[in-house]
Amino acid sequence: MHYFMIVFPIILTSLFTLVTIPMLVWMERRVAALIQDRLGPNRCNIRGIRLGGLIQPIADMIKLLFKEEFYPKHIKHKFYYILAPGIVFASSFLSFMVIPYADDITLDGFTYHIQALPVELGVLWVFAFAGLGVYGIIIAGWASHNKYSILGALRASSQVISYEIAMGLAIVSMLITYNSISLNEMVRFQGQLLFGFIPAWGIILQPLAGLIFIVTAFAETNRAPFDAAEGESEIVAGYHTEYSAMKFALFFMGEYIAMSAASALIVSIFFGGYQVPWLNTQTMSEHLSLVLLFLMISIPLLSLGFISWMKVNNSSSAQHIRERQFFTIFITVFVIFLEMFLFYLLSSDISAQTNSIFVMIVQIISFAIKVMLMNFVFVWVRWTFPRFRYDQTQDLGWKILLPLSLFNIFITAIVVVVGGF
């Protein structure tokens, strides 16, 4: 158990980064299809099973893995050309290492941090590696020896510099509020209640800082409407114009990991992190029976709602009916076993160790749901707003967000000093 708990946060980091990439690609396509009133991915299948379109991103990964590597003849610095995608991917992956997935847990006298890298650097670590990602973009544009790639790299670097200042100042106001740079301490702070019934989430304490941070996170990850660095209608594909096969896939995966890391950071600082609303770690441990009872009632109801939604929204073709039947049977069997397990826990005398493990699992699930909802917001915004002009992007960063972030720090400092918080 000791060695497993040491490795467990690293496994979670891999799940939240690499394994969620196909899910995020699927979400991107499904939301785009919904907003544009068209069909999404619905052709790729394994013996008739499409998994709701999830087979399509898996097929894309296999295609990119076996696609021929192509090196343009005009490239003069092949080493840097190959290195650039790795920098982007590695910096996005490493920025996830300090994200807390659940509160600290004590088992057999040992206290374990549910973080891949349990250091107190917190947001400083994330900022360090998020800033390194732009080096990969700059090197890719320069090493490609292509005017469109150079333009994309210059746009990306200037945009990151512009918005990183406002993002950093928004974080300063949160550091004043939480009095800590540790993400775990920030999440614990948000487990409190304001006036006895309002969760003390960062977005409630600092709504302006939350808005600034979310907008700058879009710009830092080069997501639309801040995707001028990849402006297809202007500069082909920007900094990765000359890339193909797995080198392009590393850029592609790096973008989605960066989006997921930004979502995790937003959730940890502003939306309570792993905390379940009104149920911090101590409260959940003390009222575990009520939590189990609530789960036993809500899980079957949610499953029935999902099955009913599938019947209404799926077509009546024979293939789709078979797939719907497969999902219905799978969900039903899974819910039955889960209900039996929850009933066993509810009817037995739960030890302190089992109590702690169950609370940890609930917090990890809570964190995962919040991160996926925030990822949905990223996708939703991309397919709702058009790309900003480059001058509009710079004006927003320097003329609006920067003054607002400075004003927010000033107000926060006054409240903290005068109010004595």
Phi, psi and chi 1 to 4 in degrees:
 res  aa     phi    psi   chi1   chi2   chi3   chi4
   1 MET       -  -38.8  175.5   64.8   77.0      -
   2 HIS   -60.8  -48.5  174.9   68.2      -      -
   3 TYR   -70.5  -34.0  -65.7  105.6      -      -
   4 PHE   -64.2  -42.1  173.6   76.2      -      -
   5 MET   -67.9  -24.4  -70.6  -55.7  -61.0      -
   6 ILE   -73.3  -39.3  -67.1  173.6      -      -
   7 VAL   -82.7  -24.1  177.6      -      -      -
   8 PHE   -54.6  -46.5 -179.1   59.4      -      -
   9 PRO   -61.7  -32.7  -22.3   34.0      -      -
  10 ILE   -67.0  -39.2  -59.4  174.6      -      -
  11 ILE   -62.3  -43.0  -63.1  172.4      -      -
  12 LEU   -61.9  -40.3  -77.9  177.2      -      -
  13 THR   -61.2  -41.6  -58.7      -      -      -
  14 SER   -63.3  -39.4  -59.4      -      -      -
  15 LEU   -66.2  -42.6  -70.1  174.7      -      -
  16 PHE   -74.1  -14.6  -85.4  104.7      -      -
  17 THR  -108.2  -71.3   52.4      -      -      -
  18 LEU   -71.8  -45.4  -57.0  177.8      -      -
  19 VAL   -71.3  -30.0  179.0      -      -      -
  20 THR   -79.3  -10.6   54.8      -      -      -
  21 ILE   -57.8  -50.5  -68.9  173.9      -      -
  22 PRO   -59.0  -35.6  -21.8   32.5      -      -
  23 MET   -66.9  -39.0  -62.9  176.5   62.0      -
  24 LEU   -69.7  -38.2  -65.9  177.4      -      -
  25 VAL   -63.1  -43.1  174.9      -      -      -
  26 TRP   -61.0  -44.9  171.1   84.0      -      -
  27 MET   -60.9  -42.8 -177.9 -168.7  -66.5      -
  28 GLU   -56.2  -47.3 -173.3   96.7   59.7      -
  29 ARG   -70.8  -39.1  -71.2  170.0  169.2  162.4
  30 ARG   -67.5  -44.9  -81.0  -64.3 -178.9 -170.4
  31 VAL   -66.3  -40.3  173.2      -      -      -
  32 ALA   -59.8  -43.5      -      -      -      -
  33 ALA   -65.1  -39.9      -      -      -      -
  34 LEU   -64.8  -45.4  177.5   65.7      -      -
  35 ILE   -69.0  -36.1  -69.1  175.5      -      -
  36 GLN   -90.4    6.2  -63.5  172.3   -7.3      -
  37 ASP    55.7   56.1 -165.7   20.9      -      -
  38 ARG  -147.1  173.0   59.4  176.8  174.6   82.5
  39 LEU   -77.2  143.8  -66.0  174.2      -      -
  40 GLY   -93.2 -157.5      -      -      -      -
  41 PRO   -65.4  119.3   23.2  -32.6      -      -
  42 ASN  -149.8   24.8   65.2  -15.6      -      -
  43 ARG  -114.0  -45.0  -70.6  -67.9 -179.7  -92.3
  44 CYS   -63.7  135.1  -77.4      -      -      -
  45 ASN  -154.0  161.4   64.0   85.0      -      -
  46 ILE  -119.6  103.5  -61.7  175.2      -      -
  47 ARG    53.3   44.3  -59.4 -174.1   67.2   84.0
  48 GLY    87.7   -9.7      -      -      -      -
  49 ILE   -94.9  117.6  -58.1  -60.8      -      -
  50 ARG  -100.6  -12.4  -58.7  167.7  -56.6  143.7
  51 LEU    52.7   40.4  -66.4  179.1      -      -
  52 GLY    67.9   18.2      -      -      -      -
  53 GLY   102.9   -1.2      -      -      -      -
  54 LEU   -71.4  -17.4 -166.8   57.5      -      -
  55 ILE   -69.1  -26.9  -59.1  -61.9      -      -
  56 GLN   -61.2  -51.5 -177.2   64.6   55.2      -
  57 PRO   -63.5  -30.2   16.6  -28.7      -      -
  58 ILE   -65.7  -41.3  -63.4  173.5      -      -
  59 ALA   -64.1  -37.2      -      -      -      -
  60 ASP   -62.5  -41.4  -69.6  -21.0      -      -
  61 MET   -64.2  -42.1  -69.2 -166.4  -34.9      -
  62 ILE   -64.3  -40.0  -64.3  171.8      -      -
  63 LYS   -62.8  -46.6  176.1 -169.4   71.7  174.9
  64 LEU   -66.5  -32.5  -71.1  169.0      -      -
  65 LEU   -66.2  -37.4 -174.6   63.3      -      -
  66 PHE  -102.1    4.2  -70.0   98.9      -      -
  67 LYS   -73.2  147.4 -165.3  172.4 -178.1  179.5
  68 GLU   -65.3  134.6  179.5 -173.4    2.5      -
  69 GLU   -75.7  129.6  -67.8  -77.4   -6.1      -
  70 PHE  -122.6  129.4  175.1   76.0      -      -
  71 TYR  -119.6  112.9  -62.6   93.5      -      -
  72 PRO   -58.9  145.4  -22.3   32.5      -      -
  73 LYS   -67.5  -27.9  -69.0 -177.3  179.3  179.1
  74 HIS   -81.1   -1.9   59.1  -98.8      -      -
  75 ILE   -72.4  128.1  -69.5  176.9      -      -
  76 LYS  -102.6  -21.2  -62.9  179.8  179.9  179.7
  77 HIS  -123.1   78.5  -56.7  -79.8      -      -
  78 LYS   -64.1  -37.0 -169.9  174.3  179.7  179.6
  79 PHE   -60.2  -49.0  171.9   76.2      -      -
  80 TYR   -69.3  -32.8  -63.7  107.7      -      -
  81 TYR   -60.9  -41.1  173.1   81.6      -      -
  82 ILE   -77.3  -33.6  -63.0  172.2      -      -
  83 LEU   -70.0  -34.3  179.6   65.1      -      -
  84 ALA   -56.1  -49.1      -      -      -      -
  85 PRO   -60.9  -34.6  -19.3   30.5      -      -
  86 GLY   -65.1  -36.7      -      -      -      -
  87 ILE   -64.4  -44.9  -65.3  174.7      -      -
  88 VAL   -61.9  -45.6  172.2      -      -      -
  89 PHE   -66.9  -47.0  176.5   81.3      -      -
  90 ALA   -64.9  -41.3      -      -      -      -
  91 SER   -65.5  -37.8   59.8      -      -      -
  92 SER   -66.4  -42.5  -60.4      -      -      -
  93 PHE   -65.8  -45.3 -178.2   81.6      -      -
  94 LEU   -69.3  -26.0  -70.5  171.9      -      -
  95 SER   -65.5  -17.2   62.8      -      -      -
  96 PHE   -83.3  -10.4 -132.1  109.0      -      -
  97 MET   -67.1  -26.0  -60.9  -64.1  -77.5      -
  98 VAL  -102.4    7.2  -65.7      -      -      -
  99 ILE   -72.8  126.1  -59.7  -65.9      -      -
 100 PRO   -83.5  129.1   27.6  -29.1      -      -
 101 TYR   -96.0  -19.6  -51.6  108.9      -      -
 102 ALA  -161.8  169.5      -      -      -      -
 103 ASP   -70.6  161.3 -154.8  -11.3      -      -
 104 ASP   -58.1  143.4  -64.0  -14.5      -      -
 105 ILE  -126.2  138.6 -178.4  171.7      -      -
 106 THR  -109.9  120.1  -58.8      -      -      -
 107 LEU  -132.0  127.3  -58.9  173.6      -      -
 108 ASP    53.6   36.3  -61.3  -33.2      -      -
 109 GLY    85.5   -4.6      -      -      -      -
 110 PHE  -105.6  137.1  -67.6   95.8      -      -
 111 THR  -100.4  127.1  -60.4      -      -      -
 112 TYR  -115.0  135.8  -58.6   96.8      -      -
 113 HIS   -92.3  126.8  -55.8  -78.8      -      -
 114 ILE   -86.4   60.4  -47.4  -58.3      -      -
 115 GLN  -137.8  141.7  -66.2  171.1  -85.4      -
 116 ALA   -62.9  -35.4      -      -      -      -
 117 LEU  -131.6   94.0 -169.4   64.9      -      -
 118 PRO   -78.1   72.6   28.3  -33.0      -      -
 119 VAL  -111.6  160.1  -65.9      -      -      -
 120 GLU   -88.6    4.6  -64.5  -61.6  -41.8      -
 121 LEU   -66.7  -32.1  -64.7  174.3      -      -
 122 GLY    55.9 -121.5      -      -      -      -
 123 VAL   -64.6  -25.5  -68.3      -      -      -
 124 LEU   -64.4  -39.6  -61.2 -178.5      -      -
 125 TRP   -61.3  -47.0  174.3  -80.8      -      -
 126 VAL   -61.7  -44.2  177.8      -      -      -
 127 PHE   -64.8  -37.9  -90.1   81.9      -      -
 128 ALA   -61.1  -48.8      -      -      -      -
 129 PHE   -80.6  -29.0  -78.0   97.9      -      -
 130 ALA   -65.0  -37.1      -      -      -      -
 131 GLY   -69.7  -30.0      -      -      -      -
 132 LEU   -68.1  -26.5  -79.2  177.5      -      -
 133 GLY   -58.4  -31.4      -      -      -      -
 134 VAL   -68.5  -24.4   73.9      -      -      -
 135 TYR   -63.2  -38.9  -75.9   97.5      -      -
 136 GLY   -62.7  -38.6      -      -      -      -
 137 ILE   -67.8  -43.3  -66.0  174.6      -      -
 138 ILE   -63.5  -45.4  -65.7  171.0      -      -
 139 ILE   -64.1  -38.6  -67.5  171.9      -      -
 140 ALA   -62.7  -43.9      -      -      -      -
 141 GLY   -66.4  -39.7      -      -      -      -
 142 TRP   -71.9  -45.0  170.6   74.5      -      -
 143 ALA   -71.3  -22.1      -      -      -      -
 144 SER   -70.7  -21.6  -66.5      -      -      -
 145 HIS    55.1   49.3 -157.4   64.7      -      -
 146 ASN  -139.8  133.7  177.1  -61.2      -      -
 147 LYS   -64.6  -36.0   61.0 -178.4  179.2 -178.6
 148 TYR   -68.4  -38.4  -63.5  118.4      -      -
 149 SER   -65.4  -41.7  -59.5      -      -      -
 150 ILE   -61.6  -44.1  -73.9  -72.1      -      -
 151 LEU   -61.9  -43.0  -75.9  171.5      -      -
 152 GLY   -63.1  -41.6      -      -      -      -
 153 ALA   -64.9  -41.0      -      -      -      -
 154 LEU   -65.8  -41.4  -69.7  173.6      -      -
 155 ARG   -62.1  -45.1  -74.2 -177.0  175.6 -170.5
 156 ALA   -63.8  -44.6      -      -      -      -
 157 SER   -66.0  -44.0   57.1      -      -      -
 158 SER   -67.5  -35.0   59.7      -      -      -
 159 GLN   -67.4  -43.3  179.5  172.5  -67.8      -
 160 VAL   -63.0  -43.3  167.2      -      -      -
 161 ILE   -62.4  -43.1  -68.1  169.6      -      -
 162 SER   -62.1  -45.6  -58.8      -      -      -
 163 TYR   -88.8  -18.8  -78.1   81.4      -      -
 164 GLU   -66.5  -30.5 -144.2  164.2   46.5      -
 165 ILE   -65.9  -49.7  -62.0  172.0      -      -
 166 ALA   -63.9  -38.3      -      -      -      -
 167 MET   -63.7  -44.8  175.1 -177.8  -86.6      -
 168 GLY   -62.3  -39.9      -      -      -      -
 169 LEU   -69.0  -34.4  -68.0  174.1      -      -
 170 ALA   -64.3  -37.8      -      -      -      -
 171 ILE   -68.1  -35.1  -74.0  -64.7      -      -
 172 VAL   -57.6  -43.2  168.0      -      -      -
 173 SER   -63.8  -32.2   62.7      -      -      -
 174 MET   -74.4  -34.0  -59.7  -48.6  -62.0      -
 175 LEU   -65.0  -37.3  -62.2 -177.3      -      -
 176 ILE   -64.2  -39.5  -64.2  172.4      -      -
 177 THR   -68.6  -47.7  -56.8      -      -      -
 178 TYR   -85.9  -19.5  -64.9  131.7      -      -
 179 ASN    58.8   38.0 -164.6   28.2      -      -
 180 SER  -165.0  151.3  174.1      -      -      -
 181 ILE  -102.7   -3.2   63.3  170.6      -      -
 182 SER   -77.4  127.1  169.6      -      -      -
 183 LEU   -65.3  -35.3  -72.0  171.7      -      -
 184 ASN   -65.5  -39.3 -153.6   13.7      -      -
 185 GLU   -66.2  -37.9  -69.0  -62.6  -33.5      -
 186 MET   -61.6  -43.4  -67.4 -178.7 -177.4      -
 187 VAL   -66.9  -40.5  176.4      -      -      -
 188 ARG   -61.1  -40.6  -75.9  179.7 -174.4  152.2
 189 PHE   -57.2  -39.0 -175.5   97.1      -      -
 190 GLN   -76.1   -3.9  -65.3  172.9   83.6      -
 191 GLY   -78.5   -7.1      -      -      -      -
 192 GLN   -77.9  171.2  -56.2  174.9   62.2      -
 193 LEU  -121.0  133.5  -65.2  176.3      -      -
 194 LEU   -87.7  129.1  -61.3  174.1      -      -
 195 PHE    58.2   20.0  -50.3  110.7      -      -
 196 GLY    85.1   -5.3      -      -      -      -
 197 PHE  -146.2   -9.2   64.6   96.5      -      -
 198 ILE  -103.4  122.0  -58.6  175.0      -      -
 199 PRO   -59.2  133.7  -22.2   32.8      -      -
 200 ALA   -81.6   54.9      -      -      -      -
 201 TRP   -75.5  153.3  -72.7    3.4      -      -
 202 GLY   -61.1  -33.6      -      -      -      -
 203 ILE   -68.9  -24.4 -164.8   66.6      -      -
 204 ILE   -84.8  -39.2  -64.3  174.1      -      -
 205 LEU   -72.3  -37.7  -62.2  172.4      -      -
 206 GLN  -135.1   71.1  -68.6  -86.4    7.4      -
 207 PRO   -63.3  -36.5   20.3  -30.8      -      -
 208 LEU   -68.5  -43.2 -178.2   55.9      -      -
 209 ALA   -62.8  -38.3      -      -      -      -
 210 GLY   -62.9  -43.5      -      -      -      -
 211 LEU   -63.7  -45.6  177.2   62.9      -      -
 212 ILE   -61.6  -45.1  -66.9  170.2      -      -
 213 PHE   -64.5  -42.1 -169.2   87.7      -      -
 214 ILE   -64.8  -43.2  -68.3  170.7      -      -
 215 VAL   -63.6  -44.8  172.5      -      -      -
 216 THR   -68.0  -29.3   53.3      -      -      -
 217 ALA   -65.0  -37.2      -      -      -      -
 218 PHE   -60.4  -44.0  -84.3   87.5      -      -
 219 ALA   -68.8  -39.5      -      -      -      -
 220 GLU   -65.7  -32.3  -71.0  -73.8  -55.7      -
 221 THR   -92.2    5.9   53.7      -      -      -
 222 ASN    56.9   33.3  -72.2  -43.5      -      -
 223 ARG   -90.3  149.1  -66.6  -77.0  -59.9 -177.2
 224 ALA   -58.4  143.0      -      -      -      -
 225 PRO   -85.8   17.8   30.9  -33.1      -      -
 226 PHE  -108.4   38.6  -59.6   96.3      -      -
 227 ASP  -103.3   37.2   60.4  -21.6      -      -
 228 ALA   -62.8  -25.5      -      -      -      -
 229 ALA   -66.9  -20.9      -      -      -      -
 230 GLU  -118.6   26.4  -54.1  173.3   21.9      -
 231 GLY   -59.0   97.3      -      -      -      -
 232 GLU   -60.5  -36.3  -64.1   90.8  -13.3      -
 233 SER   -77.4   -8.2   58.7      -      -      -
 234 GLU  -119.7  -46.5  -53.5  156.6   22.0      -
 235 ILE  -130.8   40.0   50.6  175.2      -      -
 236 VAL    63.1  -83.6 -174.0      -      -      -
 237 ALA  -142.1   12.6      -      -      -      -
 238 GLY    69.9 -137.1      -      -      -      -
 239 TYR   -65.4  -20.4   58.1   90.1      -      -
 240 HIS  -108.1   26.7   57.6   70.6      -      -
 241 THR   -58.8  -40.0  -62.6      -      -      -
 242 GLU   -90.3    9.9  -60.7  -71.4   -3.7      -
 243 TYR  -104.7  146.4  -74.2   87.2      -      -
 244 SER  -146.1  175.9   62.0      -      -      -
 245 ALA    52.8 -135.9      -      -      -      -
 246 MET   -70.8  -25.2  -83.0  -53.8  -64.0      -
 247 LYS   -67.0  -42.2  -65.6 -171.5  -65.2  -61.7
 248 PHE   -65.1  -38.5  167.1   76.8      -      -
 249 ALA   -62.0  -34.7      -      -      -      -
 250 LEU   -65.9  -40.7  -74.5  174.9      -      -
 251 PHE   -61.2  -44.7  -82.5  121.8      -      -
 252 PHE   -61.7  -48.5 -171.3   71.1      -      -
 253 MET   -68.2  -37.1  -68.9 -170.5  -66.2      -
 254 GLY   -59.5  -38.1      -      -      -      -
 255 GLU   -64.3  -43.3  177.3 -177.2  -31.0      -
 256 TYR   -72.8  -35.4  -80.1  102.4      -      -
 257 ILE   -65.6  -40.7  -66.3  174.5      -      -
 258 ALA   -62.1  -39.7      -      -      -      -
 259 MET   -64.3  -42.7 -177.6  177.8   84.4      -
 260 SER   -67.6  -38.5 -166.8      -      -      -
 261 ALA   -65.3  -40.9      -      -      -      -
 262 ALA   -62.9  -41.1      -      -      -      -
 263 SER   -62.8  -42.6  -62.3      -      -      -
 264 ALA   -63.7  -39.2      -      -      -      -
 265 LEU   -68.8  -42.4 -169.1   60.1      -      -
 266 ILE   -60.8  -44.9  -68.9  168.2      -      -
 267 VAL   -63.2  -42.7  165.2      -      -      -
 268 SER   -67.6  -35.1  -62.5      -      -      -
 269 ILE   -90.9  -34.2  -62.5  175.4      -      -
 270 PHE  -117.9  -19.2  -65.0  101.1      -      -
 271 PHE  -123.9   31.6  -68.2   97.0      -      -
 272 GLY    82.5   -2.6      -      -      -      -
 273 GLY    56.5 -128.3      -      -      -      -
 274 TYR   -80.7   -6.0   51.6   74.7      -      -
 275 GLN   -67.1  131.4  -59.3  -77.9    9.7      -
 276 VAL   -81.2  132.7  179.5      -      -      -
 277 PRO   -52.7  129.5  -25.2   33.0      -      -
 278 TRP    69.1    4.3  -61.0  -73.7      -      -
 279 LEU  -133.9   86.1  -70.2  174.3      -      -
 280 ASN   -75.6 -178.5   58.4   24.7      -      -
 281 THR   -59.5  -45.4  -54.2      -      -      -
 282 GLN   -66.7  -45.1 -177.9  179.5   -8.4      -
 283 THR   -62.8  -41.3  -54.9      -      -      -
 284 MET   -66.1  -39.4 -163.8 -175.5  -54.6      -
 285 SER   -64.6  -37.4  -61.0      -      -      -
 286 GLU   -75.9  -26.7  -66.4  172.4   -7.7      -
 287 HIS  -121.0   44.0  -59.0   87.6      -      -
 288 LEU   -65.3  -33.5 -170.5   60.6      -      -
 289 SER   -61.7  -42.0  -61.8      -      -      -
 290 LEU   -67.1  -37.0  -67.2  176.0      -      -
 291 VAL   -63.8  -43.6  174.4      -      -      -
 292 LEU   -62.6  -42.3  -70.1  170.6      -      -
 293 LEU   -63.8  -42.2 -173.1   61.8      -      -
 294 PHE   -62.3  -42.1  173.4   77.6      -      -
 295 LEU   -65.3  -39.6  -69.0  175.1      -      -
 296 MET   -63.0  -30.6  -72.6 -175.2   67.9      -
 297 ILE   -84.7  -42.2  -63.9  171.7      -      -
 298 SER   -77.6  -36.1   59.4      -      -      -
 299 ILE   -62.0  -48.3  -71.0  174.0      -      -
 300 PRO   -61.4  -37.5  -22.4   33.6      -      -
 301 LEU   -64.5  -43.9  -67.0  176.5      -      -
 302 LEU   -64.0  -38.6  -69.3  172.9      -      -
 303 SER   -65.8  -42.5  -58.1      -      -      -
 304 LEU   -63.6  -38.8  -74.3  172.8      -      -
 305 GLY   -63.2  -40.7      -      -      -      -
 306 PHE   -66.9  -42.6 -179.8   71.7      -      -
 307 ILE   -63.1  -41.2  -67.6  170.7      -      -
 308 SER   -64.2  -39.1  -58.4      -      -      -
 309 TRP   -62.7  -40.1  175.5   82.7      -      -
 310 MET   -62.1  -41.0  -79.3 -162.2  -58.1      -
 311 LYS   -64.9  -36.7  -70.9 -179.2  179.6  179.4
 312 VAL   -76.5  -39.7  172.1      -      -      -
 313 ASN   -97.8  -10.3  -70.5  -83.4      -      -
 314 ASN   -87.8  150.2 -113.6   -1.7      -      -
 315 SER   -73.7  169.6   65.1      -      -      -
 316 SER   -98.4   14.9   57.8      -      -      -
 317 SER   -67.5  157.2   66.8      -      -      -
 318 ALA   -61.3  -38.9      -      -      -      -
 319 GLN   -65.3  -42.8  177.7 -178.1  -16.2      -
 320 HIS   -69.9  -33.6  -67.6  172.9      -      -
 321 ILE   -65.8  -42.0  -70.0  174.7      -      -
 322 ARG   -61.7  -42.7  -75.1 -162.9  -56.3  -88.4
 323 GLU   -65.8  -40.0 -173.9  175.1   22.1      -
 324 ARG   -64.1  -39.0 -171.4  167.8   66.9 -127.3
 325 GLN   -64.6  -39.3  -69.1  172.1  -16.1      -
 326 PHE   -61.9  -46.6  167.0   79.8      -      -
 327 PHE   -64.7  -39.6  -89.2  110.6      -      -
 328 THR   -62.8  -44.9  -58.0      -      -      -
 329 ILE   -65.4  -44.4  -66.2  171.3      -      -
 330 PHE   -61.2  -47.4  175.2   80.0      -      -
 331 ILE   -63.9  -41.5  -68.2  170.5      -      -
 332 THR   -62.8  -46.6  -57.0      -      -      -
 333 VAL   -63.6  -43.3  171.9      -      -      -
 334 PHE   -62.0  -43.9  176.4   76.9      -      -
 335 VAL   -66.4  -38.1  169.1      -      -      -
 336 ILE   -61.9  -47.9  -71.4  172.7      -      -
 337 PHE   -64.5  -38.5  -82.8  101.2      -      -
 338 LEU   -66.4  -40.4 -173.1   58.3      -      -
 339 GLU   -64.7  -39.1  -71.1  -71.2  -59.6      -
 340 MET   -63.4  -40.3  -69.0  170.9   60.0      -
 341 PHE   -66.0  -44.1  174.9   69.6      -      -
 342 LEU   -64.9  -38.3  -67.0  174.8      -      -
 343 PHE   -65.9  -38.1  179.1   75.8      -      -
 344 TYR   -62.1  -44.3  167.6   75.4      -      -
 345 LEU   -64.3  -39.9  -69.6  177.4      -      -
 346 LEU   -68.4  -36.0 -172.3   62.0      -      -
 347 SER   -89.0  -11.5   59.0      -      -      -
 348 SER  -103.1  167.6   61.0      -      -      -
 349 ASP   -84.3  105.7 -173.2   16.8      -      -
 350 ILE   -79.5  128.1  -57.8  174.6      -      -
 351 SER   -75.4  164.5   64.9      -      -      -
 352 ALA   -62.7  -35.2      -      -      -      -
 353 GLN   -68.6  -44.9 -177.2  166.2  -52.4      -
 354 THR   -62.4  -40.1  -55.6      -      -      -
 355 ASN   -57.1  -48.2 -170.8  -42.6      -      -
 356 SER   -63.9  -41.2  -60.2      -      -      -
 357 ILE   -65.3  -42.2  -67.9  173.5      -      -
 358 PHE   -65.6  -41.5 -172.3   80.5      -      -
 359 VAL   -60.6  -41.8  169.0      -      -      -
 360 MET   -60.1  -44.1  179.3 -169.8   70.3      -
 361 ILE   -62.9  -43.5  -67.1  171.5      -      -
 362 VAL   -63.0  -40.9  171.3      -      -      -
 363 GLN   -67.0  -38.5  -71.1 -179.3  -22.3      -
 364 ILE   -63.4  -42.1  -68.4  171.7      -      -
 365 ILE   -65.1  -41.7  -66.2  171.9      -      -
 366 SER   -59.3  -45.3  170.0      -      -      -
 367 PHE   -62.7  -43.8  178.0   77.8      -      -
 368 ALA   -62.6  -41.1      -      -      -      -
 369 ILE   -64.8  -43.9  -69.3  172.3      -      -
 370 LYS   -63.1  -41.7  -69.2  178.9 -177.1  179.6
 371 VAL   -64.5  -42.5  169.3      -      -      -
 372 MET   -66.9  -35.7  -67.3  -51.6  -66.6      -
 373 LEU   -65.4  -39.5  -72.6  173.8      -      -
 374 MET   -68.3  -37.4 -165.1   64.7 -135.5      -
 375 ASN   -61.8  -37.3  -79.0  -36.0      -      -
 376 PHE   -61.1  -38.5  171.8   78.3      -      -
 377 VAL   -63.1  -41.7  172.0      -      -      -
 378 PHE   -57.1  -47.2  -89.7   83.5      -      -
 379 VAL   -67.4  -42.1  175.6      -      -      -
 380 TRP   -58.6  -46.8 -174.7   11.2      -      -
 381 VAL   -63.9  -40.8  169.2      -      -      -
 382 ARG   -58.0  -41.7  173.6  179.4  178.8  177.2
 383 TRP   -94.8   12.8  -64.5  102.0      -      -
 384 THR  -112.4  -42.2  -57.5      -      -      -
 385 PHE  -103.4  142.2  -65.6   99.0      -      -
 386 PRO   -75.1  163.3   28.7  -34.2      -      -
 387 ARG   -65.9  134.9 -179.4 -174.6  -56.1  124.7
 388 PHE   -72.5  147.9  -67.4  160.3      -      -
 389 ARG   -65.9  154.9  -76.9 -159.3  -34.3  -97.6
 390 TYR   -63.3  -37.9 -169.7   66.0      -      -
 391 ASP   -68.1  -33.3   61.2  -48.3      -      -
 392 GLN   -66.4  -38.7  -67.3  174.5  -30.3      -
 393 THR   -61.1  -45.8  -58.8      -      -      -
 394 GLN   -68.2  -39.8  -66.7  -63.4  -38.2      -
 395 ASP   -61.5  -42.4  -74.8  -13.7      -      -
 396 LEU   -62.5  -41.9  176.6   62.5      -      -
 397 GLY   -69.1  -47.7      -      -      -      -
 398 TRP   -87.0  -36.3  -70.3  105.7      -      -
 399 LYS   -96.2  -18.4  -62.7 -179.5 -179.7  179.2
 400 ILE  -118.1  -58.2  -62.2  176.4      -      -
 401 LEU   -69.3  -40.0  -64.8 -177.6      -      -
 402 LEU   -63.3  -50.1  179.7   58.4      -      -
 403 PRO   -60.9  -39.0  -23.0   33.7      -      -
 404 LEU   -63.9  -40.9  -79.3  177.1      -      -
 405 SER   -66.8  -38.4   57.6      -      -      -
 406 LEU   -65.0  -42.9  -71.3  170.2      -      -
 407 PHE   -61.2  -40.0  171.6   75.2      -      -
 408 ASN   -66.4  -38.7 -169.6   61.7      -      -
 409 ILE   -62.9  -42.4  -70.1  176.3      -      -
 410 PHE   -60.5  -48.1 -179.8   70.9      -      -
 411 ILE   -65.4  -42.2  -63.5  -60.9      -      -
 412 THR   -61.0  -44.4  -57.4      -      -      -
 413 ALA   -62.7  -40.5      -      -      -      -
 414 ILE   -62.7  -45.6  -70.4  175.8      -      -
 415 VAL   -63.4  -43.0  171.4      -      -      -
 416 VAL   -67.7  -43.7  169.1      -      -      -
 417 VAL   -71.8  -49.3  172.0      -      -      -
 418 VAL   -71.4  -43.3  174.6      -      -      -
 419 GLY   -76.8  -18.4      -      -      -      -
 420 GLY    70.6   28.8      -      -      -      -
 421 PHE   -77.4      -  -65.9  103.7      -      -
